Amino acid sequence: MTLYLLFGLTALALVGLVALLWRLWREYARLNPEVEERERELASLNDAQAHRVSDQILARPPDPDAAWQTMVERGARGQRRRPPRR
C-alpha cells in the first residue's frame, strides 16, 4: 500500500510540475499586441527586401488610388500604340 501511495504522490508531483512549466512557458511566450504588430511589420519588411523592393516604396507604400491610376494610365498608353506592320 505504501508503494502505491508513493507512486501516486510522485505521479501527482510530476503532473503538477508539467502544468507549472506549461503555464510559465505560455506566459513567457505570449507577446503583447504592440510587440506582435512590430514583429509583423519586420516580417513584412524582410519579405519586401527579399523580393528586392526599393527602399522608397518600403518607406512610403503606394496609395491604392495612385496605384490604380498608374495602371489605368499604363493601359491607356498601351492602346495608343500603332498596330504592328505586316
PDB file of N, CA, C and O in Angstrom:
ATOM      1  N   MET A   1       0.823  -1.196   0.000  1.00  0.00           N
ATOM      2  CA  MET A   1       0.000   0.000   0.000  1.00  0.00           C
ATOM      3  C   MET A   1       0.867   1.259   0.000  1.00  0.00           C
ATOM      4  O   MET A   1       0.524   2.246  -0.651  1.00  0.00           O
ATOM      5  N   THR A   2       1.965   1.232   0.712  1.00  0.00           N
ATOM      6  CA  THR A   2       2.862   2.380   0.767  1.00  0.00           C
ATOM      7  C   THR A   2       3.468   2.645  -0.610  1.00  0.00           C
ATOM      8  O   THR A   2       3.689   3.793  -0.997  1.00  0.00           O
ATOM      9  N   LEU A   3       3.732   1.561  -1.339  1.00  0.00           N
ATOM     10  CA  LEU A   3       4.293   1.707  -2.678  1.00  0.00           C
ATOM     11  C   LEU A   3       3.309   2.414  -3.603  1.00  0.00           C
ATOM     12  O   LEU A   3       3.715   3.267  -4.392  1.00  0.00           O
ATOM     13  N   TYR A   4       2.024   2.074  -3.521  1.00  0.00           N
ATOM     14  CA  TYR A   4       1.005   2.736  -4.339  1.00  0.00           C
ATOM     15  C   TYR A   4       0.873   4.212  -3.975  1.00  0.00           C
ATOM     16  O   TYR A   4       0.707   5.060  -4.852  1.00  0.00           O
ATOM     17  N   LEU A   5       0.947   4.508  -2.712  1.00  0.00           N
ATOM     18  CA  LEU A   5       0.863   5.886  -2.244  1.00  0.00           C
ATOM     19  C   LEU A   5       2.064   6.691  -2.737  1.00  0.00           C
ATOM     20  O   LEU A   5       1.915   7.828  -3.186  1.00  0.00           O
ATOM     21  N   LEU A   6       3.241   6.104  -2.650  1.00  0.00           N
ATOM     22  CA  LEU A   6       4.455   6.768  -3.140  1.00  0.00           C
ATOM     23  C   LEU A   6       4.378   6.994  -4.645  1.00  0.00           C
ATOM     24  O   LEU A   6       4.743   8.063  -5.134  1.00  0.00           O
ATOM     25  N   PHE A   7       3.902   5.990  -5.383  1.00  0.00           N
ATOM     26  CA  PHE A   7       3.746   6.134  -6.833  1.00  0.00           C
ATOM     27  C   PHE A   7       2.734   7.231  -7.163  1.00  0.00           C
ATOM     28  O   PHE A   7       2.972   8.043  -8.058  1.00  0.00           O
ATOM     29  N   GLY A   8       1.622   7.260  -6.457  1.00  0.00           N
ATOM     30  CA  GLY A   8       0.584   8.261  -6.692  1.00  0.00           C
ATOM     31  C   GLY A   8       1.086   9.674  -6.413  1.00  0.00           C
ATOM     32  O   GLY A   8       0.830  10.593  -7.190  1.00  0.00           O
ATOM     33  N   LEU A   9       1.790   9.843  -5.319  1.00  0.00           N
ATOM     34  CA  LEU A   9       2.333  11.165  -4.993  1.00  0.00           C
ATOM     35  C   LEU A   9       3.391  11.611  -5.993  1.00  0.00           C
ATOM     36  O   LEU A   9       3.456  12.790  -6.340  1.00  0.00           O
ATOM     37  N   THR A  10       4.216  10.686  -6.455  1.00  0.00           N
ATOM     38  CA  THR A  10       5.239  11.011  -7.460  1.00  0.00           C
ATOM     39  C   THR A  10       4.576  11.400  -8.778  1.00  0.00           C
ATOM     40  O   THR A  10       4.977  12.374  -9.415  1.00  0.00           O
ATOM     41  N   ALA A  11       3.568  10.642  -9.183  1.00  0.00           N
ATOM     42  CA  ALA A  11       2.861  10.963 -10.428  1.00  0.00           C
ATOM     43  C   ALA A  11       2.163  12.313 -10.311  1.00  0.00           C
ATOM     44  O   ALA A  11       2.184  13.104 -11.254  1.00  0.00           O
ATOM     45  N   LEU A  12       1.558  12.578  -9.185  1.00  0.00           N
ATOM     46  CA  LEU A  12       0.891  13.857  -8.962  1.00  0.00           C
ATOM     47  C   LEU A  12       1.890  15.011  -8.984  1.00  0.00           C
ATOM     48  O   LEU A  12       1.606  16.074  -9.537  1.00  0.00           O
ATOM     49  N   ALA A  13       3.056  14.799  -8.383  1.00  0.00           N
ATOM     50  CA  ALA A  13       4.100  15.833  -8.388  1.00  0.00           C
ATOM     51  C   ALA A  13       4.604  16.093  -9.809  1.00  0.00           C
ATOM     52  O   ALA A  13       4.844  17.242 -10.179  1.00  0.00           O
ATOM     53  N   LEU A  14       4.764  15.042 -10.599  1.00  0.00           N
ATOM     54  CA  LEU A  14       5.219  15.217 -11.986  1.00  0.00           C
ATOM     55  C   LEU A  14       4.177  15.954 -12.820  1.00  0.00           C
ATOM     56  O   LEU A  14       4.518  16.841 -13.602  1.00  0.00           O
ATOM     57  N   VAL A  15       2.916  15.590 -12.657  1.00  0.00           N
ATOM     58  CA  VAL A  15       1.844  16.279 -13.389  1.00  0.00           C
ATOM     59  C   VAL A  15       1.796  17.749 -12.978  1.00  0.00           C
ATOM     60  O   VAL A  15       1.626  18.628 -13.823  1.00  0.00           O
ATOM     61  N   GLY A  16       1.946  18.011 -11.692  1.00  0.00           N
ATOM     62  CA  GLY A  16       1.964  19.389 -11.213  1.00  0.00           C
ATOM     63  C   GLY A  16       3.145  20.167 -11.777  1.00  0.00           C
ATOM     64  O   GLY A  16       3.003  21.330 -12.155  1.00  0.00           O
ATOM     65  N   LEU A  17       4.310  19.529 -11.835  1.00  0.00           N
ATOM     66  CA  LEU A  17       5.498  20.182 -12.389  1.00  0.00           C
ATOM     67  C   LEU A  17       5.311  20.493 -13.876  1.00  0.00           C
ATOM     68  O   LEU A  17       5.682  21.575 -14.331  1.00  0.00           O
ATOM     69  N   VAL A  18       4.744  19.563 -14.629  1.00  0.00           N
ATOM     70  CA  VAL A  18       4.488  19.790 -16.057  1.00  0.00           C
ATOM     71  C   VAL A  18       3.491  20.930 -16.238  1.00  0.00           C
ATOM     72  O   VAL A  18       3.672  21.782 -17.108  1.00  0.00           O
ATOM     73  N   ALA A  19       2.448  20.949 -15.425  1.00  0.00           N
ATOM     74  CA  ALA A  19       1.448  22.026 -15.532  1.00  0.00           C
ATOM     75  C   ALA A  19       2.078  23.373 -15.198  1.00  0.00           C
ATOM     76  O   ALA A  19       1.795  24.368 -15.865  1.00  0.00           O
ATOM     77  N   LEU A  20       2.929  23.418 -14.174  1.00  0.00           N
ATOM     78  CA  LEU A  20       3.595  24.664 -13.797  1.00  0.00           C
ATOM     79  C   LEU A  20       4.522  25.144 -14.911  1.00  0.00           C
ATOM     80  O   LEU A  20       4.526  26.325 -15.256  1.00  0.00           O
ATOM     81  N   LEU A  21       5.299  24.231 -15.465  1.00  0.00           N
ATOM     82  CA  LEU A  21       6.196  24.608 -16.571  1.00  0.00           C
ATOM     83  C   LEU A  21       5.409  25.077 -17.788  1.00  0.00           C
ATOM     84  O   LEU A  21       5.819  26.020 -18.465  1.00  0.00           O
ATOM     85  N   TRP A  22       4.289  24.429 -18.069  1.00  0.00           N
ATOM     86  CA  TRP A  22       3.453  24.825 -19.206  1.00  0.00           C
ATOM     87  C   TRP A  22       2.934  26.245 -19.017  1.00  0.00           C
ATOM     88  O   TRP A  22       2.980  27.045 -19.951  1.00  0.00           O
ATOM     89  N   ARG A  23       2.446  26.569 -17.834  1.00  0.00           N
ATOM     90  CA  ARG A  23       1.931  27.925 -17.565  1.00  0.00           C
ATOM     91  C   ARG A  23       3.040  28.958 -17.646  1.00  0.00           C
ATOM     92  O   ARG A  23       2.844  30.038 -18.204  1.00  0.00           O
ATOM     93  N   LEU A  24       4.211  28.636 -17.092  1.00  0.00           N
ATOM     94  CA  LEU A  24       5.331  29.576 -17.157  1.00  0.00           C
ATOM     95  C   LEU A  24       5.758  29.830 -18.598  1.00  0.00           C
ATOM     96  O   LEU A  24       6.019  30.971 -18.981  1.00  0.00           O
ATOM     97  N   TRP A  25       5.829  28.764 -19.398  1.00  0.00           N
ATOM     98  CA  TRP A  25       6.223  28.920 -20.798  1.00  0.00           C
ATOM     99  C   TRP A  25       5.184  29.727 -21.574  1.00  0.00           C
ATOM    100  O   TRP A  25       5.541  30.562 -22.405  1.00  0.00           O
ATOM    101  N   ARG A  26       3.914  29.486 -21.308  1.00  0.00           N
ATOM    102  CA  ARG A  26       2.852  30.217 -22.000  1.00  0.00           C
ATOM    103  C   ARG A  26       2.925  31.711 -21.675  1.00  0.00           C
ATOM    104  O   ARG A  26       2.747  32.547 -22.561  1.00  0.00           O
ATOM    105  N   GLU A  27       3.184  32.046 -20.420  1.00  0.00           N
ATOM    106  CA  GLU A  27       3.322  33.456 -20.035  1.00  0.00           C
ATOM    107  C   GLU A  27       4.565  34.077 -20.663  1.00  0.00           C
ATOM    108  O   GLU A  27       4.541  35.230 -21.092  1.00  0.00           O
ATOM    109  N   TYR A  28       5.634  33.319 -20.716  1.00  0.00           N
ATOM    110  CA  TYR A  28       6.886  33.824 -21.295  1.00  0.00           C
ATOM    111  C   TYR A  28       6.758  34.033 -22.800  1.00  0.00           C
ATOM    112  O   TYR A  28       7.274  35.014 -23.336  1.00  0.00           O
ATOM    113  N   ALA A  29       6.080  33.126 -23.479  1.00  0.00           N
ATOM    114  CA  ALA A  29       5.994  33.177 -24.944  1.00  0.00           C
ATOM    115  C   ALA A  29       4.933  34.143 -25.442  1.00  0.00           C
ATOM    116  O   ALA A  29       4.961  34.525 -26.612  1.00  0.00           O
ATOM    117  N   ARG A  30       3.989  34.556 -24.581  1.00  0.00           N
ATOM    118  CA  ARG A  30       2.919  35.436 -25.025  1.00  0.00           C
ATOM    119  C   ARG A  30       3.475  36.837 -25.282  1.00  0.00           C
ATOM    120  O   ARG A  30       4.237  37.368 -24.474  1.00  0.00           O
ATOM    121  N   LEU A  31       3.085  37.431 -26.417  1.00  0.00           N
ATOM    122  CA  LEU A  31       3.519  38.775 -26.779  1.00  0.00           C
ATOM    123  C   LEU A  31       2.355  39.735 -26.616  1.00  0.00           C
ATOM    124  O   LEU A  31       1.197  39.385 -26.844  1.00  0.00           O
ATOM    125  N   ASN A  32       2.687  40.953 -26.216  1.00  0.00           N
ATOM    126  CA  ASN A  32       1.623  41.957 -26.160  1.00  0.00           C
ATOM    127  C   ASN A  32       1.333  42.440 -27.579  1.00  0.00           C
ATOM    128  O   ASN A  32       2.160  42.231 -28.468  1.00  0.00           O
ATOM    129  N   PRO A  33       0.200  43.071 -27.819  1.00  0.00           N
ATOM    130  CA  PRO A  33      -0.198  43.449 -29.182  1.00  0.00           C
ATOM    131  C   PRO A  33       0.811  44.363 -29.889  1.00  0.00           C
ATOM    132  O   PRO A  33       0.981  44.261 -31.104  1.00  0.00           O
ATOM    133  N   GLU A  34       1.478  45.247 -29.153  1.00  0.00           N
ATOM    134  CA  GLU A  34       2.444  46.154 -29.796  1.00  0.00           C
ATOM    135  C   GLU A  34       3.639  45.376 -30.341  1.00  0.00           C
ATOM    136  O   GLU A  34       4.086  45.615 -31.462  1.00  0.00           O
ATOM    137  N   VAL A  35       4.149  44.449 -29.542  1.00  0.00           N
ATOM    138  CA  VAL A  35       5.294  43.647 -29.983  1.00  0.00           C
ATOM    139  C   VAL A  35       4.886  42.759 -31.148  1.00  0.00           C
ATOM    140  O   VAL A  35       5.654  42.573 -32.092  1.00  0.00           O
ATOM    141  N   GLU A  36       3.684  42.214 -31.084  1.00  0.00           N
ATOM    142  CA  GLU A  36       3.199  41.358 -32.158  1.00  0.00           C
ATOM    143  C   GLU A  36       3.084  42.140 -33.471  1.00  0.00           C
ATOM    144  O   GLU A  36       3.462  41.634 -34.528  1.00  0.00           O
ATOM    145  N   GLU A  37       2.569  43.360 -33.407  1.00  0.00           N
ATOM    146  CA  GLU A  37       2.453  44.206 -34.600  1.00  0.00           C
ATOM    147  C   GLU A  37       3.831  44.544 -35.155  1.00  0.00           C
ATOM    148  O   GLU A  37       4.037  44.528 -36.369  1.00  0.00           O
ATOM    149  N   ARG A  38       4.767  44.846 -34.273  1.00  0.00           N
ATOM    150  CA  ARG A  38       6.141  45.155 -34.715  1.00  0.00           C
ATOM    151  C   ARG A  38       6.768  43.942 -35.393  1.00  0.00           C
ATOM    152  O   ARG A  38       7.448  44.082 -36.409  1.00  0.00           O
ATOM    153  N   GLU A  39       6.543  42.756 -34.840  1.00  0.00           N
ATOM    154  CA  GLU A  39       7.064  41.539 -35.458  1.00  0.00           C
ATOM    155  C   GLU A  39       6.489  41.345 -36.863  1.00  0.00           C
ATOM    156  O   GLU A  39       7.207  40.958 -37.784  1.00  0.00           O
ATOM    157  N   ARG A  40       5.174  41.620 -37.022  1.00  0.00           N
ATOM    158  CA  ARG A  40       4.559  41.507 -38.354  1.00  0.00           C
ATOM    159  C   ARG A  40       5.167  42.507 -39.318  1.00  0.00           C
ATOM    160  O   ARG A  40       5.445  42.170 -40.469  1.00  0.00           O
ATOM    161  N   GLU A  41       5.379  43.746 -38.856  1.00  0.00           N
ATOM    162  CA  GLU A  41       5.977  44.767 -39.722  1.00  0.00           C
ATOM    163  C   GLU A  41       7.383  44.373 -40.137  1.00  0.00           C
ATOM    164  O   GLU A  41       7.756  44.532 -41.299  1.00  0.00           O
ATOM    165  N   LEU A  42       8.168  43.859 -39.194  1.00  0.00           N
ATOM    166  CA  LEU A  42       9.525  43.429 -39.528  1.00  0.00           C
ATOM    167  C   LEU A  42       9.506  42.267 -40.522  1.00  0.00           C
ATOM    168  O   LEU A  42      10.317  42.228 -41.447  1.00  0.00           O
ATOM    169  N   ALA A  43       8.596  41.335 -40.335  1.00  0.00           N
ATOM    170  CA  ALA A  43       8.489  40.216 -41.276  1.00  0.00           C
ATOM    171  C   ALA A  43       8.099  40.719 -42.656  1.00  0.00           C
ATOM    172  O   ALA A  43       8.605  40.225 -43.664  1.00  0.00           O
ATOM    173  N   SER A  44       7.202  41.698 -42.710  1.00  0.00           N
ATOM    174  CA  SER A  44       6.798  42.269 -43.994  1.00  0.00           C
ATOM    175  C   SER A  44       7.973  42.967 -44.668  1.00  0.00           C
ATOM    176  O   SER A  44       8.182  42.823 -45.872  1.00  0.00           O
ATOM    177  N   LEU A  45       8.737  43.724 -43.886  1.00  0.00           N
ATOM    178  CA  LEU A  45       9.908  44.399 -44.456  1.00  0.00           C
ATOM    179  C   LEU A  45      10.936  43.387 -44.941  1.00  0.00           C
ATOM    180  O   LEU A  45      11.548  43.582 -45.991  1.00  0.00           O
ATOM    181  N   ASN A  46      11.129  42.313 -44.193  1.00  0.00           N
ATOM    182  CA  ASN A  46      12.071  41.287 -44.621  1.00  0.00           C
ATOM    183  C   ASN A  46      11.616  40.634 -45.921  1.00  0.00           C
ATOM    184  O   ASN A  46      12.432  40.382 -46.807  1.00  0.00           O
ATOM    185  N   ASP A  47      10.320  40.359 -46.042  1.00  0.00           N
ATOM    186  CA  ASP A  47       9.795  39.788 -47.276  1.00  0.00           C
ATOM    187  C   ASP A  47       9.993  40.755 -48.440  1.00  0.00           C
ATOM    188  O   ASP A  47      10.375  40.352 -49.539  1.00  0.00           O
ATOM    189  N   ALA A  48       9.732  42.026 -48.186  1.00  0.00           N
ATOM    190  CA  ALA A  48       9.888  43.018 -49.247  1.00  0.00           C
ATOM    191  C   ALA A  48      11.352  43.130 -49.670  1.00  0.00           C
ATOM    192  O   ALA A  48      11.645  43.253 -50.860  1.00  0.00           O
ATOM    193  N   GLN A  49      12.260  43.090 -48.718  1.00  0.00           N
ATOM    194  CA  GLN A  49      13.678  43.150 -49.059  1.00  0.00           C
ATOM    195  C   GLN A  49      14.094  41.897 -49.823  1.00  0.00           C
ATOM    196  O   GLN A  49      14.925  41.964 -50.729  1.00  0.00           O
ATOM    197  N   ALA A  50      13.523  40.767 -49.460  1.00  0.00           N
ATOM    198  CA  ALA A  50      13.862  39.526 -50.155  1.00  0.00           C
ATOM    199  C   ALA A  50      13.413  39.585 -51.612  1.00  0.00           C
ATOM    200  O   ALA A  50      14.037  38.975 -52.481  1.00  0.00           O
ATOM    201  N   HIS A  51      12.342  40.311 -51.880  1.00  0.00           N
ATOM    202  CA  HIS A  51      11.858  40.451 -53.254  1.00  0.00           C
ATOM    203  C   HIS A  51      12.409  41.706 -53.923  1.00  0.00           C
ATOM    204  O   HIS A  51      11.962  42.089 -55.004  1.00  0.00           O
ATOM    205  N   ARG A  52      13.375  42.340 -53.277  1.00  0.00           N
ATOM    206  CA  ARG A  52      14.107  43.491 -53.802  1.00  0.00           C
ATOM    207  C   ARG A  52      13.200  44.672 -54.146  1.00  0.00           C
ATOM    208  O   ARG A  52      13.300  45.244 -55.231  1.00  0.00           O
ATOM    209  N   VAL A  53      12.338  45.022 -53.239  1.00  0.00           N
ATOM    210  CA  VAL A  53      11.511  46.211 -53.396  1.00  0.00           C
ATOM    211  C   VAL A  53      12.370  47.402 -53.005  1.00  0.00           C
ATOM    212  O   VAL A  53      13.157  47.314 -52.063  1.00  0.00           O
ATOM    213  N   SER A  54      12.233  48.497 -53.705  1.00  0.00           N
ATOM    214  CA  SER A  54      13.089  49.645 -53.430  1.00  0.00           C
ATOM    215  C   SER A  54      12.818  50.222 -52.049  1.00  0.00           C
ATOM    216  O   SER A  54      11.725  50.071 -51.503  1.00  0.00           O
ATOM    217  N   ASP A  55      13.820  50.882 -51.494  1.00  0.00           N
ATOM    218  CA  ASP A  55      13.691  51.485 -50.171  1.00  0.00           C
ATOM    219  C   ASP A  55      12.632  52.581 -50.160  1.00  0.00           C
ATOM    220  O   ASP A  55      11.961  52.785 -49.149  1.00  0.00           O
ATOM    221  N   GLN A  56      12.480  53.277 -51.262  1.00  0.00           N
ATOM    222  CA  GLN A  56      11.481  54.340 -51.319  1.00  0.00           C
ATOM    223  C   GLN A  56      10.069  53.764 -51.167  1.00  0.00           C
ATOM    224  O   GLN A  56       9.235  54.341 -50.469  1.00  0.00           O
ATOM    225  N   ILE A  57       9.807  52.643 -51.809  1.00  0.00           N
ATOM    226  CA  ILE A  57       8.493  52.010 -51.699  1.00  0.00           C
ATOM    227  C   ILE A  57       8.303  51.448 -50.290  1.00  0.00           C
ATOM    228  O   ILE A  57       7.200  51.486 -49.745  1.00  0.00           O
ATOM    229  N   LEU A  58       9.384  50.927 -49.706  1.00  0.00           N
ATOM    230  CA  LEU A  58       9.282  50.409 -48.345  1.00  0.00           C
ATOM    231  C   LEU A  58       8.985  51.523 -47.350  1.00  0.00           C
ATOM    232  O   LEU A  58       8.212  51.335 -46.410  1.00  0.00           O
ATOM    233  N   ALA A  59       9.599  52.682 -47.560  1.00  0.00           N
ATOM    234  CA  ALA A  59       9.399  53.791 -46.629  1.00  0.00           C
ATOM    235  C   ALA A  59       8.007  54.392 -46.784  1.00  0.00           C
ATOM    236  O   ALA A  59       7.375  54.755 -45.792  1.00  0.00           O
ATOM    237  N   ARG A  60       7.527  54.499 -48.015  1.00  0.00           N
ATOM    238  CA  ARG A  60       6.206  55.066 -48.276  1.00  0.00           C
ATOM    239  C   ARG A  60       5.453  54.121 -49.193  1.00  0.00           C
ATOM    240  O   ARG A  60       5.609  54.200 -50.412  1.00  0.00           O
ATOM    241  N   PRO A  61       4.637  53.226 -48.638  1.00  0.00           N
ATOM    242  CA  PRO A  61       3.888  52.311 -49.505  1.00  0.00           C
ATOM    243  C   PRO A  61       2.947  53.089 -50.420  1.00  0.00           C
ATOM    244  O   PRO A  61       2.410  54.124 -50.025  1.00  0.00           O
ATOM    245  N   PRO A  62       2.748  52.599 -51.633  1.00  0.00           N
ATOM    246  CA  PRO A  62       1.906  53.334 -52.577  1.00  0.00           C
ATOM    247  C   PRO A  62       0.451  53.401 -52.113  1.00  0.00           C
ATOM    248  O   PRO A  62      -0.078  52.480 -51.490  1.00  0.00           O
ATOM    249  N   ASP A  63      -0.155  54.506 -52.439  1.00  0.00           N
ATOM    250  CA  ASP A  63      -1.573  54.699 -52.150  1.00  0.00           C
ATOM    251  C   ASP A  63      -2.366  53.845 -53.138  1.00  0.00           C
ATOM    252  O   ASP A  63      -2.048  53.857 -54.328  1.00  0.00           O
ATOM    253  N   PRO A  64      -3.368  53.116 -52.702  1.00  0.00           N
ATOM    254  CA  PRO A  64      -4.126  52.265 -53.631  1.00  0.00           C
ATOM    255  C   PRO A  64      -4.754  53.053 -54.785  1.00  0.00           C
ATOM    256  O   PRO A  64      -4.815  52.557 -55.910  1.00  0.00           O
ATOM    257  N   ASP A  65      -5.216  54.264 -54.517  1.00  0.00           N
ATOM    258  CA  ASP A  65      -5.800  55.073 -55.595  1.00  0.00           C
ATOM    259  C   ASP A  65      -4.741  55.472 -56.614  1.00  0.00           C
ATOM    260  O   ASP A  65      -4.991  55.448 -57.819  1.00  0.00           O
ATOM    261  N   ALA A  66      -3.550  55.841 -56.124  1.00  0.00           N
ATOM    262  CA  ALA A  66      -2.463  56.210 -57.035  1.00  0.00           C
ATOM    263  C   ALA A  66      -2.017  55.000 -57.853  1.00  0.00           C
ATOM    264  O   ALA A  66      -1.724  55.126 -59.042  1.00  0.00           O
ATOM    265  N   ALA A  67      -1.966  53.818 -57.212  1.00  0.00           N
ATOM    266  CA  ALA A  67      -1.583  52.613 -57.939  1.00  0.00           C
ATOM    267  C   ALA A  67      -2.607  52.299 -59.025  1.00  0.00           C
ATOM    268  O   ALA A  67      -2.234  51.911 -60.132  1.00  0.00           O
ATOM    269  N   TRP A  68      -3.879  52.460 -58.723  1.00  0.00           N
ATOM    270  CA  TRP A  68      -4.921  52.214 -59.712  1.00  0.00           C
ATOM    271  C   TRP A  68      -4.801  53.198 -60.868  1.00  0.00           C
ATOM    272  O   TRP A  68      -4.929  52.809 -62.028  1.00  0.00           O
ATOM    273  N   GLN A  69      -4.558  54.455 -60.565  1.00  0.00           N
ATOM    274  CA  GLN A  69      -4.398  55.471 -61.603  1.00  0.00           C
ATOM    275  C   GLN A  69      -3.204  55.145 -62.497  1.00  0.00           C
ATOM    276  O   GLN A  69      -3.278  55.317 -63.714  1.00  0.00           O
ATOM    277  N   THR A  70      -2.116  54.682 -61.911  1.00  0.00           N
ATOM    278  CA  THR A  70      -0.943  54.288 -62.703  1.00  0.00           C
ATOM    279  C   THR A  70      -1.287  53.131 -63.637  1.00  0.00           C
ATOM    280  O   THR A  70      -0.872  53.130 -64.796  1.00  0.00           O
ATOM    281  N   MET A  71      -2.039  52.151 -63.148  1.00  0.00           N
ATOM    282  CA  MET A  71      -2.435  51.025 -64.002  1.00  0.00           C
ATOM    283  C   MET A  71      -3.309  51.504 -65.156  1.00  0.00           C
ATOM    284  O   MET A  71      -3.148  51.050 -66.289  1.00  0.00           O
ATOM    285  N   VAL A  72      -4.233  52.419 -64.872  1.00  0.00           N
ATOM    286  CA  VAL A  72      -5.114  52.934 -65.928  1.00  0.00           C
ATOM    287  C   VAL A  72      -4.295  53.691 -66.957  1.00  0.00           C
ATOM    288  O   VAL A  72      -4.510  53.525 -68.158  1.00  0.00           O
ATOM    289  N   GLU A  73      -3.363  54.518 -66.510  1.00  0.00           N
ATOM    290  CA  GLU A  73      -2.526  55.279 -67.448  1.00  0.00           C
ATOM    291  C   GLU A  73      -1.682  54.354 -68.314  1.00  0.00           C
ATOM    292  O   GLU A  73      -1.566  54.566 -69.521  1.00  0.00           O
ATOM    293  N   ARG A  74      -1.096  53.334 -67.709  1.00  0.00           N
ATOM    294  CA  ARG A  74      -0.267  52.402 -68.493  1.00  0.00           C
ATOM    295  C   ARG A  74      -1.120  51.625 -69.490  1.00  0.00           C
ATOM    296  O   ARG A  74      -0.687  51.349 -70.609  1.00  0.00           O
ATOM    297  N   GLY A  75      -2.340  51.275 -69.074  1.00  0.00           N
ATOM    298  CA  GLY A  75      -3.229  50.571 -70.005  1.00  0.00           C
ATOM    299  C   GLY A  75      -3.628  51.456 -71.170  1.00  0.00           C
ATOM    300  O   GLY A  75      -3.688  50.995 -72.309  1.00  0.00           O
ATOM    301  N   ALA A  76      -3.906  52.736 -70.892  1.00  0.00           N
ATOM    302  CA  ALA A  76      -4.286  53.668 -71.960  1.00  0.00           C
ATOM    303  C   ALA A  76      -3.102  53.931 -72.878  1.00  0.00           C
ATOM    304  O   ALA A  76      -3.267  54.068 -74.090  1.00  0.00           O
ATOM    305  N   ARG A  77      -1.924  53.999 -72.306  1.00  0.00           N
ATOM    306  CA  ARG A  77      -0.728  54.241 -73.116  1.00  0.00           C
ATOM    307  C   ARG A  77      -0.500  53.074 -74.080  1.00  0.00           C
ATOM    308  O   ARG A  77      -0.058  53.279 -75.210  1.00  0.00           O
ATOM    309  N   GLY A  78      -0.801  51.852 -73.636  1.00  0.00           N
ATOM    310  CA  GLY A  78      -0.631  50.687 -74.492  1.00  0.00           C
ATOM    311  C   GLY A  78      -1.616  50.678 -75.645  1.00  0.00           C
ATOM    312  O   GLY A  78      -1.302  50.128 -76.700  1.00  0.00           O
ATOM    313  N   GLN A  79      -2.796  51.266 -75.488  1.00  0.00           N
ATOM    314  CA  GLN A  79      -3.809  51.280 -76.549  1.00  0.00           C
ATOM    315  C   GLN A  79      -3.491  52.323 -77.607  1.00  0.00           C
ATOM    316  O   GLN A  79      -3.944  52.199 -78.745  1.00  0.00           O
ATOM    317  N   ARG A  80      -2.718  53.354 -77.258  1.00  0.00           N
ATOM    318  CA  ARG A  80      -2.422  54.415 -78.219  1.00  0.00           C
ATOM    319  C   ARG A  80      -1.346  54.020 -79.225  1.00  0.00           C
ATOM    320  O   ARG A  80      -1.119  54.741 -80.197  1.00  0.00           O
ATOM    321  N   ARG A  81      -0.702  52.921 -79.014  1.00  0.00           N
ATOM    322  CA  ARG A  81       0.361  52.496 -79.922  1.00  0.00           C
ATOM    323  C   ARG A  81      -0.220  52.094 -81.273  1.00  0.00           C
ATOM    324  O   ARG A  81      -1.370  51.670 -81.393  1.00  0.00           O
ATOM    325  N   ARG A  82       0.618  52.245 -82.262  1.00  0.00           N
ATOM    326  CA  ARG A  82       0.190  51.855 -83.618  1.00  0.00           C
ATOM    327  C   ARG A  82       0.143  50.336 -83.710  1.00  0.00           C
ATOM    328  O   ARG A  82       0.909  49.651 -83.032  1.00  0.00           O
ATOM    329  N   PRO A  83      -0.718  49.820 -84.512  1.00  0.00           N
ATOM    330  CA  PRO A  83      -0.735  48.377 -84.732  1.00  0.00           C
ATOM    331  C   PRO A  83       0.555  47.967 -85.438  1.00  0.00           C
ATOM    332  O   PRO A  83       1.130  48.759 -86.185  1.00  0.00           O
ATOM    333  N   PRO A  84       1.010  46.751 -85.210  1.00  0.00           N
ATOM    334  CA  PRO A  84       2.263  46.306 -85.849  1.00  0.00           C
ATOM    335  C   PRO A  84       2.108  46.216 -87.358  1.00  0.00           C
ATOM    336  O   PRO A  84       1.045  45.858 -87.864  1.00  0.00           O
ATOM    337  N   ARG A  85       3.184  46.546 -88.077  1.00  0.00           N
ATOM    338  CA  ARG A  85       3.190  46.450 -89.552  1.00  0.00           C
ATOM    339  C   ARG A  85       3.241  45.012 -89.990  1.00  0.00           C
ATOM    340  O   ARG A  85       3.843  44.155 -89.343  1.00  0.00           O
ATOM    341  N   ARG A  86       2.599  44.776 -91.097  1.00  0.00           N
ATOM    342  CA  ARG A  86       2.579  43.411 -91.637  1.00  0.00           C
ATOM    343  C   ARG A  86       3.494  43.289 -92.804  1.00  0.00           C
ATOM    344  O   ARG A  86       3.608  42.211 -93.389  1.00  0.00           O
TER     345      ARG A  86
END
